Each structure stands twice: as C-alpha cells, then as structure tokens.
Amino acid sequence: MKIAFLCTFEPHTAGGILTLGRARGAKANGHTVKVVFHPFKTDRYAGKGNGSDAGVKSRPGDIPVIIVRSGFFSGGILRKLLCLPKFIMIDVPRVFLTLYRSEFTVIHKPLPLSFFYLVCLRLLRYRGKLCCVHSDWEGVGGYADMINPGHVLRKLFITFCEEMAPRLESVVWCASKALYTRFGLSGVVAAKRIYLSCGGEPFDTVPKNFESLSRTVIYSGSYKSHHTVDFLTSTALLACRESADIRFVFLGTGPYLTDLQERISGDVGTDRIECPGQVDHSRVVEYLGSAHFALLYLNDEYPETYAEMSRSSTKLFEYLCAGTIIVASDFGEARELLGSRDAAFLEANDPEKFAHRLAELHKKSATELGRVSRNAQELFRKRFSHEVQMKELVDFARKVT
C-alpha cells in the first residue's frame, strides 16, 4: 500500500520525529511511504544551531521526505499577502497531489486542522481515499481556551474545524481513551474509530547498570508552564538532599527553560542537576540510555489539564524503550497503559512525595530494578513500537474499506 504521512510541524520537532518514526514503522511492514512536512510556523524555541531540518539530519534514513514552507501561516498581513500566490499556485497543489497519489493518508495533527486541510480531506474522500487524523488534543473547550481565551470568534472557528475533521475521515486515530470517547459523543461511529497511543520508534541502548551507586533521573519534555518548572526544581533539590547518590538531567526547551536554569543555579545539590536544554535527538538517546529513572510529570493545573487528560505522552514511550523506571503523575491514562506493577504513580504532583519515592527506588536492589527495566522494554516491543502500531492501523483501515 502507498502511504503518505503529512505533518504540520517542522521535521526537528517532536511531531516531526514522531511522523518519521511512523513512516519507518509502515515501511518495515512492507508499505511504500512518503512524508510531507508542511509546517504552519517555525518553532520559536529551536536550539541555536539546530536548523529546521535537524530532525531529518539527526535521524537519517531511507524515507522520502518533502518539505514545503509557504510562510503563509506566520507573520503579519503584509507577509501573508506576499506569500499567498506561492501558497495557492505551488504549495497547495504540491501537497495535495502527493496525498492524492497515495492510497492511505496519515495526518499528524496535534492542533485543530485549518480550513485548507478540511478542504483536502473532503476532496480525498470524494476520490475514495482513506484518511486518518491522529488526534491528541481535546480541542473543544481545551485547545481553543488555551490559545485564544478572549477571542470568541477564533474559538468558534477552531471548534468548527475540530468538529468537522472527524466527519470527513475514513479512519479516526484516537491517541487516548478520552479522545476515543469524545469522538463517539461527537457522532463518529465506532467502526471509524481506533484507539492507539502515540507509540515510539525503537532505538538501541546498552543494558542499564543498576550496580552503580550513582543513579540518574531524567526528564525530557517542554517547559511551557511555570507549574512544570516549580515541580521539577523542587523535586530535584529535595531528592538531592535526601540521597547523596542521585543525579538529574533535564532535557527539552520552551519559554520557561531560562527560568528553570536560573532556579537551579546556586542551590544545594545543583552540581548534580544538569540542564542542557534542547539537544540533537541522537544525544537524547544517549541520555536516555544512561538514565535509570524517569519523571513523567503531567500537569493537572487549568488550562493545561485539558491537554494532559486527553493526550498520549510521547516521552512515556521513549522512557519505556530505554528501560528507565518511571515515576509518574497519576493523571490521564499512564496507569492504564503501564499498569501499577512496574511503575510508580503518585496521586498529587507533590515534589516531596516524588523525591521520597525516587529515594526509595534508589535503595532497591540492582536485581529488582533490572527486572523492572527489562519488563518496560518488553512492553514497548510488544505493544507500543511504531511497527506494531502501524500494522494494527493499516489492518483496521482495510476493514473499514
């Protein structure tokens, strides 16, 4: 089957790398694939020296990639007017023809689709093409409120696009149980809906050395809220004071990264807290490979709670693949995915409780920690690798047709 993957983010972002991983998973199942990147805007928080194609360069492979940057979705009115002719005459036909020639289109869509893509979906359905939109946001009342809390008309348009897209798709890929239920309430029949978490692309890591007295805790994600910064800094400093052999590594970027770095500088234990910010994906794999424990922090504060409740966390599957032992917020659906036997869940995002649980895990035997680590990797291989999930998605889509 010819499968086209469309991503509305830059290749170096989490969404871009996720799309490339899914394409490789589909190719491993024997399908012919092509990836189209049509970013709506450039990531404002990309690290210095990390060009817009960094995701492709850091994950070299044999996946055909087309990158279309129109400039129409960013900037002011004058920029939009200047970019409009190219957008209409070159970019739109180029993207649409690529999708039109495929038998199955997978659109990575963490944000509500624009009206342009609603038209594409309508035309593709008219030609009998299979279309799947991977939805990992709760748009109604959630994304609209987070981005445009004071603009009634914008919220109305976002909600319209969010509600219309599933009705135009042959298959709706729901990344969480909450979204699966939500689309059912929106009138999307069960025969069109499939529940598959985000999943991840496998990578090679050496077996973890739990015999070492010094053990590392990792957090990989975005710093888009002061709640995240408050939690991470407090947890790390408390854990460092409770145990002399725990180290922390914070990866990722965002508008609050500088605040995080300032908060940890000068405090007790900061010689054991590393905050490199955004790094190349190959280095992320290295950090994950050397980490023993991982923090899965899910924000339960309004309005971020809308997103956290209904999304499938990408970093969760990276943690599993690397065999790190996860300490998570008991919020959303992480417990349902992992089970409570080989992961630690805490009901409240209380830094003292997280720090104490990390210290308790640090005291466990190397044999027990090694067993939990191997169980995590086995769970990833059986349920959450892109190859497994793409097979399940394509089989489901064939049944729909």
Secondary structure, DSSP 8 states (H G I E B T S, - for coil): -EEEEEESS-TTSHHHHHHHHHHHHHHHTT-EEEEEE--SS--TT--TT--TTHHHHHS--S--EEE---STTSS-HHHHHHHHHHIIIIIHHHHHHHHHTSSEEEEEESS---HHHHHHHHHHHHTT-EEEEEE-S-IIIIIHHHH-TT-HHHHHHHHHHHHHHHHT-SEEEESSHHHHHHHHHTT--GGGEEE----B---------TTSS-EEEEEES---SHHHHHHHHHHHHHHHHH-TTEEEEEE---TTHHHHHHHHTTSTTGGGEEEEES--HHHHHHHHHH-SEEEE----STTHHHHHHH---HHHHHHHHHT-EEEEES-TTHHHHH-SSSSEEESS--HHHHHHHHHHHHHS-HHHHHHHHHHHHHHIIIIIBHHHHHHHHHHHHHHH-
